[in-house]
Amino acid sequence: MTTYTVYESVGMAESDNVTDYDLYDYSCQTEEKAMQHFHAVFLPVFYSLLFVLGVAANGLMITVLLRRRHFLRITEIYLLHLAVADLMLLFTFPFDAADAVTGWMFGKFMCKLTGLLKNINHLCGSFLLACIGFDRYLAIVHAISSIQIRQPKTVHLICILLWMVCLGFSVPNIVFLTVIRDETNVTNLFCFYYGYGIHANNWLHTNRVLNHLCFFVSLAVMAYCYIAIVGTLYKSQKNQAKQGAIRLALLITFVFCLCWLPYNITLLMNTLVELQLIQNVTCNYYTSLNSALEVTQCLGNFHCCLNPFLYAFVGVRFRNELIQLLCELGCGRVCLPLMTMRNNNQPSISEGAITTSTY
């Protein structure tokens, strides 16, 4: 998908000499072959494992939350929507695993659908994480004054609005995503932004800007809210629960940065190269940048499996309900080690105060 793009936008610009271009072309193909093992072995295994782990974790979280859907707390409403968004992304992983080995063989409809689901997840997932951070900020820093604002009906309306906005921003993917054949190998198909020529390229860069803004704005909101939470808890009387809440707040922000910041920085560099704002780029540099983009994207996608553990499984109340659900399903062997943890208090950020039985 990127091979001939490199030749056209970078290779010809670098030199008009045919001999130099041939050497450049050979260098690009050599670097590209070095990534074949990564595509053929690592990506299918990685996305397959991620799919199984993610569906199990998010599926359990959704099941537990829906069992008491009429008594959900504010954060749990956001968690439910977040799990649904993550499941949408997880649905695309089997297609990515097959695409890494054989190329795209699922037709235009699935190409457009998977692209739509990925974009909705990237936008909605970041916004929901920011909403959770802001809700924790209101609950702890402004515990009394925010009581009227933090109502379930208000949260449901916010979530519906977020889904509508993210869907609106993602709809153009249906228009511009399409399937084409590789110029160097007619048996290989690619699913990418090729529909309507230059308009697809313009949307590709516009969509990247939207994703960058979504990520960095969400990150700024999370950082500010959790720093304020840590400051408020640090000034108040300390106990084990509050210290645990501080650690959890820092962990949430750190994991979000660790998973998605490398990808966004790499994608930004890639965009600057494609717009020729960074010039005199060698083939090795461009190929290495594309390789880094794929690796960092894998790291970012791993975040959808971590959300249930970070936001739900650390809560004593949620863990007890999970153990009860597993026992009802007949998973006795799984329940036994979990039962030993049942009485261990795991502090987390609760609804309006810091306790040891949240979510």
N, C-alpha and C positions, 0 to 999 in steps of 0.2 A: 504494500500500500504506500509506503514512503520511498521505495527505491527510486522510481522514476521521477518522483517529486524532487528528490535530492539532485538528480542529474540535471533536471531542467532549470531549477531555480538557483542552484549553487554551482554545479559543475561548469555550465556554459558561461556563467558570469565570471568565473575565475580565470578562464583562458579561452582564446579563440583558436589556439593551436590544436590541430586534430590529434597529434601525438600525445600532447599533455592531457587532452580529454580522455583518450583511450587509457592512459595510465591512471587517471582519476577514476574512470569507470571501473577499472579492474580493482582498484583499492576499495571502492564502495562495495563491490560485490563480495570481496574477501571479508570485509567487516560484517556484511549482512549474513554471510554463511556462518560466522561465529555465533550468531544469535539463533540459528536454527535449532540447536540443541535446547536452548532455553524455551523456545516456542513448542517444540515437540514433546518435551519431557516435563519441565518444571511447571509451566502454566496449566496444563491439563490436570496434573496431580494437585497443584495448589488450589485451583478453583473447585475441584471436586471435593477436597477436604473442607474448604471454606463453605461450600454449599451445605454439606451435611451438618457441620458444626453450627452454622448460622441458622439454618432452618430449625434445628433442635432447640437451640437457646432461645431464639425469638418466638418460636412456636410455643414453648413452655411458658414464656412470659405472657404471651397473649392469652393462653388458656387460663392461667391463674388469674389474670386481671378480669377476664370476661366472666369468671365464676362469681364475681361480686361487682358486676358492672354498674349496679345501681348505688354502690357505696364507694366509688372510686374517689381518692383524694386528688387534689389539683395536679400534683406531679405525676401521679399515675395515669391521668388522662393524656398528658404529653407523652408519657412512656408508651402508652398503647398506640398512639399515632406514629411514634418513632419506630416501634417494632414493625408496624405495617409498612412504613417506608423502607425499612431495611429488608423486609421480605420481598419487596418489589425489586430491589437490587439483586438479592440472592437468586431470584427467578432467572436472571440473565446469565448467571455464572456457568450453567451447563452449556449454553450456547457459546460462551467465550472459550470454554475448554475445548469444544469441538472445532471452533474456528481456528484456534492456535495450531491444530494438527492438520486439518484438511482444507482450511479456507472456509468462506461463508457458503453454506449449502442449504440454508433454510428459507430462501426466497426474500422478496422485497418486504412483504408484510411483517415478518418477524424481525427483519432488519430495522424497520421503522418502529415497531413496538418495543424492542429491547432498548433502542436509543432513547425513546420517550421515557421508559421506566428508569433508566440510568440518570437522565437529566433531572427528572422529578425527585429522585432520591438525593442527588447531590445538593439541590436547592432546598428541598423541604427538610432533609435531615439536618443540615446546618442551622436552619431557622428554628427548628424544634429544640435543638441543643441550646441555642441562645435563649429561647423562651423558658426552658427549664432553669437555666442560670438566672434569668431575670426574676422568675417566680421565687427561687430560693432567696434572692436578694430582697424582694419585697417581704417575704415571710420572716426573715431574720433581722434585717436592718431596719425595716419599717413594719414591724409586726402588728402594731395597733392600727396605724393609719391605712394599711392596705387591706383590712378585713373586708370592706365593701367591694373592693376591686376584684379580689381573688375569689370569685364565685364559679362553680362548675359550668353554669350556662355561658358565662363570659369566656371561659377557656374553650368550650366547644365551638363557640362562634369564631374565636381566634384561629383555632385549628382548621375549621372549614375555610376561612378566608385564606390561610396559608396554602392549603391544597389548591384552591382556585387560582391564586396568583402563580404558584409554581407550575400548574398545568398550563396556564396561559403563556408563560415564558418558554415552556417546553414543546408546545404544539408545532412551532416551525421545524423541529427535528423530523416530524412526520413528512413534511414537504421536501426537505433537502436530502435526507438520507436515502440512499439507493444502493443497488448492487451493480458492480461493473467487473469486467474481466481484467486480469493482470496483463499488461502489454508484453511482458517478458515470458509469461506462461499462461496461455489461454485457458488452461484447465483450472486455474486458480481464480476464485471470486473474492471480492472485497466488499464489505459493507461500510460505507463512509459517506461524507458529505460531497457527493458528486452531482446531485440533481440541480439543474438550472445554472450550471457553469459558475460564473463569477458571483452570482447571487448566493450560491451555496458557500463559497469561500468567504464572502462577507459575513454570512450568518455564523460560520464556524468561529471567526474571530470575535464577533459580537457575543456569541454564547460563552466563549472563554472569559470575556470581560465580565459578564453577568456572574459566572461561577466564581471568579476571583473576588468580586465585590461581595458576593454572598458569604464566601469563606472568611474574608478578612473583617467584614462587619460583624459577623457572628463571633469570630475570635475576639474582637475588641470588646463586644458586649459581655462575653463569658469572662474575659480577663478582669474587666472592671467590676463585674458583679461578685466574682469569687474573691477578688482582693478586698472588696468592701466587707464581704462575709467574714473573711479571715480577720480583718481589722476589728470588726465588731465582736467576734468571739474572743479575740486575744485580749481585748480590754475588759471583757466581762469576767466573772469568776470562773476559773478553769476547773474542769473535771475531765474524767476519761472520755466521756461522750463528746465534749466540745473539742478536745484534742483530736479525736477520731474524725469529727466533722471537718476540721481544718485540713487534715491529711487527705480526706476524700475530695474536698474542693480543689486542692492542689493537684491531686491525681487526675481528676476529670479534665482540667485544663491541659495538663502535661500530655496525657494520652491523645487528646484531640490534636494538639500541635505535632506530636511525634508522628501520628498517622497521616495527617493531611498537609502539613506545612511543606515537607519536601516535594510532594507532588505539585502543589501550587507554585512553588518557586521554579521547579523544573519546567512546568507548563508555560510559565511566564517567559522564561528564557527561550523556549521553543517558539513561542509566538513572536518574540522580538527578532529572532533569526528569520522566520518565514516572512515577516514584514520588511526584512532587510534593514532594520534599525541597527542590527549588529552585522557588520559586513566582513568580507575576507574570511569567511568561515570555511575551514577545511572539511573534507569528507569525513575524516576520522572524528572530528569534533561533532559534526552533525549526527553521525551514526551513534556516537557515545551518548549524545543528548537524547536521542530516541530510545536508546537502551535504558538510560536512567529514567526516562518518562514511564516506561513499562514497569520497571522495578518499583518506583515510587507509587505508581497506581495500584500495584498489588498491595503495598503497605497501607494505602488509604482504604482500599476495599476491605482489608482485615478489620477495620474499625467497626463495621456493621455486626461483627460477632462479639465485640467487646462491650457494646452498649448494655446488653442484658446483665452482664457481670458487674459493670460499673454502677449502674443506676438502680438495679433491682435485686440481684442476688446477694448484695452486701447487706440488705435489710433483714433484720431478724423476722419481722412479720411475714415478709415475702418468702423467706427461706422456709419457715414453718409451713406455709401454705403449699409450697412446692413439694416438701417432704410428704405432706398429706396426699397430694395429687399422685405422686409416684407410688405411694403405698396402695392407693385405690386402683392403680393400673397394674398392680402385682409386681412392681420392681423392688422386691424385698432386698436384693443384694445391693442395690443402689441406696436404699433407705438406711441400711445399717451404718455405713460410715457417716452419713449425713446426720443421723440421730445423735451421734457423739458430739456434733457441733451445735446441736439445737439450743443448748443452755448457755453457749458462749455469746456474750453480748457483743454485737458488731455495731458500733456507733455510726450513724450516718445523718444526713441533713433531713430533718423531719418537716412536717407541716406546721410551720409557725414557730417551732421551738426545736431544740436539739435533745433527742431522746435516744434510747437504745432499741426502740421498736418502731421503725419507720417503714413506709411503703406498705 
